Amino acid sequence: MSVRILALVGSLRAGSHNRQLAEAAVKLAPEGSEIALYEGLSEIPFYNEDIDVEGGVPAAAARLREAAAGADALLLFTPEYNGTMPAILKNAIDWLSRPFGAGAIGGKPVVVIGTAFGQYGGVWAHDEARKAVGIAGGKVIEDVKLSIPGSVTRFAEVHPADDDEVAAQLTEVLTRLRGHAGEQAAA
């Protein structure tokens, strides 16, 4: 059985190190899993209950929900903006949390990882994203974490996929997420 993992990147910047980390995850996907890097978070309007009505859900939000519903697990990559996650990622979580009690991530395993310039690698943002995803109905895998500090210097001349230490850590994260997703799918 192949496990489908949807990857969401909380940075819109073309040269984002978190996007590069997500690209590395796609490349390093363990056997029996497929990681789909979601494109289009920037097209989704800010969540508003007035437009989240049957027949009126914006197409971009509907595509995100469909992609998440078709996944066995989610992998979120986030930098840290002012001590928390970027609005683009929070907005995606908000759209995925609805309809209340039946959101597209309900009960699905979710892991939050990422890299940031600071010495802690964005742990506050990762913690905030885990909190939001858990409230939104996702099954946060709390013991699977990866926060890579010093992104600006560490990845200045090397892609995360070519950093042996990062590749090994990321492979471990992916293997563990695949295991949780496989268990969930078999249940």
SULVENMO-V177200 format. One record per residue. PHI is phi as a letter, one per 40 degrees, with the letter a starting at -180 (* if undefined). Layout:
# SULVENMO-V177200
PHI + PHI
This chain:
# SULVENMO-V177200
* + c + c + c + b + c + b + b + b + c + b + c + c + d + c + d + c + c + c + c + c + c + c + c + c + d + c + c + d + c + d + g + b + b + b + b + c + c + b + h + c + c + c + c + c + d + d + a + d + c + b + c + b + d + g + b + c + d + d + c + c + c + c + c + c + c + c + c + c + c + c + c + a + b + b + b + b + a + c + b + b + f + g + a + c + c + d + c + c + c + c + c + c + c + c + c + c + b + c + d + g + b + c + c + b + d + g + c + c + b + b + b + b + i + b + a + c + c + c + b + g + g + d + c + c + c + c + c + c + c + c + c + c + c + c + c + h + c + c + c + c + c + c + b + b + a + b + b + c + g + d + c + c + c + b + c + b + b + c + d + c + c + c + d + c + c + c + c + c + c + c + c + d + c + c + c + c + d + c + c + c + c + c + c + c + c + c
